[in-house]
């Protein structure tokens, strides 16, 4: 029904359908266009959302009705924190392809993030109506009902704070939500070929504000895999994933001219070039990023990451493009572990 899926990291609250290739009877693209969507998926995985959006827009200019391209565009808007655009994209997709449950599920996630739980419930009911064995939608619907119940009990206690029965019910709901939400969000591991060609893949994030780190994969109509049944993650793989995430955030913030987000990827003891003070270096970076006219595009090839204790090195080919300047360079970033994060301590280019 829905071949070729791609695992990416999650966004909060519910179990969410991620990038997938929807197999519909649409004319075959030219080879150049056909290669665009895997490239879009790669850019999303690396957190290079502006570049991914540019690629998918080019694809949709020739194939405006293509469901896969439009689904990916909705995901990009979601990751770029543009919920209005993401909602509009998924809503139009449900209108044109009402038989597909996944866009309804993603709409529910977006509505739930905005605490519009009634709309989220309606979207999930539509997902279930189109696909009655859609286990993920049922679980998400349960999460939404829990939030609605929490709101109702809270209102009841505002009106009658001495009602012990309501107090007990509210405590049960809060305990349910907090128990299901332990852990920290982490990106998924690099995608093996076997997963990239598997049927539609979903990712799991529970209801509470601090989501679980577990990832659940399933095909529409198949039973979800229990996170507790999976073996513990390899610490080296987890660290590598965290470093990849930092690189993706670093390049994405640079491309968006988000100086605050860019500087947040550097450690407090970052070794500034030529012995500059930290303040002078930050001012220089702000001038060269936010003060740059026109668009900036920063992308990179797959990094080679080596980890040794609380330090790591990532080497990759960086590609930079702006108005009047374009070039590539070999980049080496040295990382240091800071709590649960990996931050840039040294940066070298040649």
C-alpha positions as CSV (number, residue, x, y, z in Angstrom):
1,X,0.0,0.0,0.0
2,X,2.7,2.5,1.0
3,X,6.3,1.4,0.0
4,X,9.6,3.1,0.9
5,X,9.7,4.8,4.3
6,X,12.3,7.0,5.9
7,X,12.9,7.3,9.7
8,X,13.6,10.8,11.0
9,X,13.6,12.3,14.5
10,X,10.3,13.1,16.1
11,X,8.2,16.0,17.0
12,X,6.3,16.2,20.4
13,X,3.1,14.7,21.7
14,X,1.9,11.8,19.5
15,X,3.1,9.0,17.4
16,X,3.7,10.5,13.9
17,X,3.8,9.2,10.4
18,X,7.1,10.3,8.8
19,X,8.4,10.6,5.3
20,X,7.1,7.9,3.1
21,X,6.7,7.2,-0.6
22,X,3.0,6.9,-1.4
23,X,2.4,4.5,-4.2
24,X,-0.3,6.0,-6.4
25,X,-1.1,5.7,-10.1
26,X,0.6,8.9,-11.2
27,X,2.7,9.3,-14.3
28,X,6.3,8.2,-14.0
29,X,8.7,11.1,-13.4
30,X,11.8,11.8,-15.5
31,X,15.0,10.4,-14.0
32,X,16.1,13.8,-12.8
33,X,12.8,14.4,-11.0
34,X,12.7,10.9,-9.7
35,X,16.0,11.5,-7.9
36,X,14.7,14.6,-6.2
37,X,12.7,12.9,-3.5
38,X,15.4,10.7,-2.1
39,X,17.6,13.8,-2.0
40,X,14.7,15.7,-0.2
41,X,14.5,12.8,2.3
42,X,18.3,13.0,2.9
43,X,18.2,16.7,3.5
44,X,15.3,16.3,6.0
45,X,17.3,13.6,7.8
46,X,20.3,16.0,8.1
47,X,18.1,18.8,9.3
48,X,18.7,20.9,6.2
49,X,15.1,22.0,5.9
50,X,15.4,25.2,3.6
51,X,17.3,23.1,1.1
52,X,14.8,20.3,1.3
53,X,12.0,22.7,0.8
54,X,13.7,24.2,-2.3
55,X,14.1,20.7,-3.7
56,X,10.6,19.6,-3.1
57,X,9.2,22.8,-4.5
58,X,11.1,22.2,-7.7
59,X,9.7,18.7,-7.8
60,X,6.1,19.8,-7.3
61,X,6.4,22.5,-9.9
62,X,6.4,19.8,-12.5
63,X,4.2,17.3,-10.5
64,X,1.8,19.5,-8.4
65,X,-0.5,16.7,-7.5
66,X,2.1,14.2,-6.4
67,X,1.1,12.9,-3.0
68,X,4.6,11.9,-1.8
69,X,6.1,15.3,-2.6
70,X,3.3,17.1,-0.9
71,X,3.5,14.9,2.2
72,X,7.3,15.6,2.4
73,X,6.6,19.3,2.1
74,X,4.2,19.1,5.1
75,X,6.9,17.3,7.1
76,X,9.4,20.0,6.2
77,X,7.0,22.8,7.3
78,X,6.5,20.9,10.6
79,X,10.2,20.6,11.2
80,X,10.7,24.3,10.4
81,X,8.1,25.2,13.1
82,X,5.6,26.5,10.5
83,X,2.4,24.8,11.8
84,X,0.0,26.9,9.7
85,X,1.7,25.9,6.5
86,X,2.0,22.3,7.5
87,X,-1.7,22.2,8.5
88,X,-2.7,23.7,5.1
89,X,-0.5,21.2,3.2
90,X,-1.8,18.1,5.1
91,X,-5.4,19.4,4.9
92,X,-5.3,19.8,1.1
93,X,-3.7,16.4,0.9
94,X,-6.7,14.9,2.8
95,X,-9.1,16.6,0.4
96,X,-7.3,15.3,-2.7
97,X,-6.6,11.9,-1.3
98,X,-9.2,11.1,1.4
99,X,-8.3,7.4,1.3
100,X,-4.9,8.0,2.9
101,X,-4.9,7.9,6.7
102,X,-1.4,9.2,7.3
103,X,-2.1,12.9,6.5
104,X,-5.0,12.8,9.0
105,X,-2.7,11.4,11.7
106,X,-0.1,14.2,11.1
107,X,-2.9,16.8,11.2
108,X,-3.9,15.4,14.6
109,X,-0.3,15.8,15.9
110,X,-0.2,19.5,14.7
111,X,-3.5,20.2,16.3
112,X,-2.6,18.5,19.5
113,X,0.6,20.6,19.7
114,X,-1.6,23.7,19.6
115,X,-3.8,22.1,22.3
116,X,-6.7,21.9,19.8
117,X,-7.7,18.5,21.1
118,X,-11.2,18.4,19.5
119,X,-9.7,19.0,16.1
120,X,-7.0,16.4,16.8
121,X,-9.7,13.9,17.8
122,X,-11.7,14.5,14.6
123,X,-8.6,14.0,12.4
124,X,-7.8,10.7,14.2
125,X,-11.3,9.5,13.8
126,X,-11.0,10.2,10.1
127,X,-7.7,8.3,9.9
128,X,-9.4,5.3,11.6
129,X,-12.4,5.5,9.3
130,X,-10.2,5.3,6.2
131,X,-8.0,2.6,7.8
132,X,-9.9,0.7,10.6
133,X,-6.8,-1.3,11.6
134,X,-4.6,1.7,12.0
135,X,-3.1,0.9,15.4
136,X,-1.1,4.2,15.7
137,X,-4.2,6.3,15.2
138,X,-6.0,4.4,17.9
139,X,-3.2,4.9,20.4
140,X,-2.9,8.6,19.5
141,X,-6.7,8.9,20.0
142,X,-6.3,7.5,23.5
143,X,-3.6,10.1,24.2
144,X,-6.0,12.8,23.0
145,X,-8.8,11.5,25.1
146,X,-6.5,11.6,28.1
147,X,-5.7,15.2,27.5
148,X,-9.4,16.1,27.1
149,X,-10.2,14.2,30.3
150,X,-7.5,16.2,32.1
151,X,-9.0,19.5,30.9
152,X,-12.5,18.4,31.9
153,X,-11.4,17.3,35.4
154,X,-9.4,20.5,35.9
155,X,-12.5,22.5,35.1
156,X,-14.6,20.4,37.4
157,X,-12.1,21.1,40.3
158,X,-12.2,24.8,39.6
159,X,-15.9,24.7,40.2
160,X,-15.8,22.2,43.1
161,X,-12.3,21.9,44.5
162,X,-13.5,19.7,47.4
163,X,-14.8,16.9,45.2
164,X,-12.6,14.0,46.3
165,X,-13.8,11.7,43.5
166,X,-12.7,14.3,40.8
167,X,-9.4,14.8,42.7
168,X,-8.7,11.0,42.5
169,X,-9.6,10.9,38.8
170,X,-7.4,13.9,38.1
171,X,-4.5,12.3,39.9
172,X,-4.9,9.1,37.9
173,X,-4.9,11.0,34.6
174,X,-1.8,13.0,35.6
175,X,0.0,9.8,36.7
176,X,-0.9,8.1,33.4
177,X,0.5,11.0,31.4
178,X,3.7,11.5,33.5
179,X,4.5,7.7,33.5
180,X,4.2,7.4,29.7
181,X,6.4,10.5,29.2
182,X,9.7,9.7,30.8
183,X,13.0,10.0,28.8
184,X,14.5,12.4,26.4
185,X,14.0,12.9,22.7
186,X,16.8,11.6,20.6
187,X,17.3,11.3,16.8
188,X,17.1,7.9,15.2
189,X,20.1,6.0,14.0
190,X,21.3,6.2,10.3
191,X,18.9,4.3,8.1
192,X,20.0,0.9,6.9
193,X,18.9,-0.1,3.4
194,X,16.5,-2.7,4.8
195,X,14.6,0.0,6.6
196,X,14.7,2.5,3.8
197,X,12.8,0.1,1.6
198,X,10.4,-1.2,4.2
199,X,6.7,-0.4,4.3
200,X,5.3,2.8,5.9
201,X,7.1,3.7,9.1
202,X,5.8,5.5,12.1
203,X,7.6,7.1,15.0
204,X,6.4,7.2,18.6
205,X,6.2,10.2,21.0
206,X,3.9,10.0,23.9
207,X,1.5,12.5,25.3
208,X,3.6,14.2,28.1
209,X,5.8,17.2,27.6
210,X,8.9,15.1,28.1
211,X,8.5,12.5,25.4
212,X,10.0,9.0,25.4
213,X,13.1,8.2,23.5
214,X,11.7,5.0,22.0
215,X,11.0,4.6,18.3
216,X,8.2,2.3,17.2
217,X,8.0,1.1,13.6
218,X,4.9,-0.4,12.0
219,X,3.1,-0.7,8.7
220,X,-0.5,0.5,8.4
221,X,-2.7,-2.3,9.8
222,X,0.2,-4.0,11.6
223,X,0.5,-4.2,15.4
224,X,2.9,-1.7,16.9
225,X,6.2,-2.9,18.2
226,X,6.5,-2.5,22.0
227,X,9.5,-0.2,23.0
228,X,10.2,-2.4,26.0
229,X,10.7,-5.4,23.8
230,X,13.6,-3.7,22.0
231,X,17.3,-4.2,23.1
232,X,19.0,-1.3,24.8
233,X,20.5,1.2,22.3
234,X,24.2,1.0,21.7
235,X,25.8,4.1,23.6
236,X,28.2,4.6,20.7
237,X,25.3,4.8,18.2
238,X,23.4,7.1,20.5
239,X,26.4,9.5,20.8
240,X,26.9,9.4,17.0
241,X,23.3,10.2,16.5
242,X,23.5,13.1,18.9
243,X,26.6,14.5,17.2
244,X,24.8,14.2,13.8
245,X,21.9,16.1,15.2
246,X,24.2,18.9,16.4
247,X,25.8,19.2,13.0
248,X,22.3,19.3,11.4
249,X,21.1,22.0,13.8
250,X,24.3,24.0,13.2
251,X,24.0,23.9,9.4
252,X,20.3,24.6,9.5
253,X,20.6,27.6,11.8
254,X,23.4,29.0,9.7
255,X,21.2,28.6,6.5
256,X,18.3,30.3,8.3
257,X,20.5,33.1,9.6
258,X,19.4,32.1,13.1
259,X,22.5,33.4,14.9
260,X,21.2,32.4,18.4
261,X,20.5,28.9,17.2
262,X,23.9,28.7,15.5
263,X,25.9,29.9,18.5
264,X,23.9,27.5,20.7
265,X,25.8,24.6,19.1
266,X,29.2,25.8,20.4
267,X,30.5,24.9,23.9
268,X,31.3,27.6,26.5
269,X,35.0,26.8,26.1
270,X,35.0,26.9,22.3
271,X,38.5,27.6,21.0
272,X,38.0,30.8,19.0
273,X,40.3,31.5,16.0
274,X,43.5,33.6,16.4
275,X,42.9,34.0,20.1
276,X,39.9,36.2,19.7
277,X,37.7,36.9,22.7
278,X,34.4,35.0,22.7
279,X,32.4,38.2,22.4
280,X,34.5,39.4,19.4
281,X,34.1,36.1,17.7
282,X,30.3,36.0,18.3
283,X,30.0,39.6,17.0
284,X,31.9,38.7,13.9
285,X,29.8,35.6,13.2
286,X,26.6,37.6,13.7
287,X,27.8,40.1,11.1
288,X,28.8,37.4,8.6
289,X,25.5,35.5,9.1
290,X,22.7,37.8,10.0
291,X,24.3,40.8,8.3
292,X,24.7,38.9,5.0
293,X,22.4,40.1,2.2
294,X,20.4,37.5,0.3
295,X,20.0,33.8,1.0
296,X,22.6,31.5,2.6
297,X,22.8,27.8,1.9
298,X,25.0,25.5,4.0
299,X,25.0,21.8,3.3
300,X,27.4,19.0,3.8
301,X,28.3,15.4,2.8
302,X,27.8,12.5,5.3
303,X,30.2,13.1,8.2
304,X,32.8,10.6,9.4
305,X,32.5,10.6,13.2
306,X,35.0,9.2,15.7
307,X,34.2,9.1,19.4
308,X,36.6,8.7,22.3
309,X,35.1,9.1,25.7
310,X,33.6,12.5,26.1
311,X,35.3,13.9,23.0
312,X,34.6,13.3,19.3
313,X,35.7,14.4,15.9
314,X,33.5,14.8,12.8
315,X,35.0,15.3,9.3
316,X,33.0,16.2,6.3
317,X,32.9,18.2,3.1
318,X,31.0,21.5,3.6
319,X,29.2,23.3,0.8
320,X,28.5,27.1,1.2
321,X,26.5,29.3,-1.2
322,X,25.4,32.9,-0.8
323,X,25.0,36.0,-3.0
324,X,28.3,36.3,-4.9
325,X,30.1,33.5,-3.1
326,X,30.0,29.7,-3.5
327,X,32.5,27.1,-2.5
328,X,33.3,23.8,-0.7
329,X,35.8,23.1,2.0
330,X,36.9,20.2,4.2
331,X,35.6,20.8,7.7
332,X,36.7,19.2,11.0
333,X,34.6,19.8,14.1
334,X,35.8,18.7,17.5
335,X,32.9,18.0,20.0
336,X,32.8,17.7,23.7
337,X,30.0,16.1,25.7
338,X,28.1,18.6,27.8
339,X,25.4,16.9,29.9
340,X,23.1,15.1,27.4
341,X,24.4,17.2,24.4
342,X,27.5,17.2,22.2
343,X,28.7,20.8,21.5
344,X,31.4,22.1,19.1
345,X,34.7,22.9,21.0
346,X,37.0,23.4,17.9
347,X,36.4,24.1,14.3
348,X,38.9,23.8,11.5
349,X,38.6,24.2,7.7
350,X,41.0,23.7,4.8
